[in-house]
């Protein structure tokens, strides 16, 4: 069970690295950083996974028949593994929230650019046509 918990922690590390890259505005190609609470949550969950992945062998205490320690150790390890799986599922859910938020922000940015482009073009055309005389005077002065 300890190897399973260590594998769970490794999967959690991969998720948090990808989530951190997504939240870093320098690495996400200009995606705004609005997910600071989610960053704190994922870091806390990864810390909890690290704590849960520790070996339970140091907690062994022999009891009356001599095999009680191994039985107790197996139950402790199974409970820690179950808790680690719960924490990993929370970490995966937080990562999915970050991905959905990033896709939503990208889509909103594209919609803004699509709606802003015609307005910008018409404003530039209006500016150039209304200032045609001024533009001709500037060309004459430059010559």
Helices and strands as residue ranges (DSSP letters): H 2-23, H 36-52, G 57-59, H 68-130, H 132-142
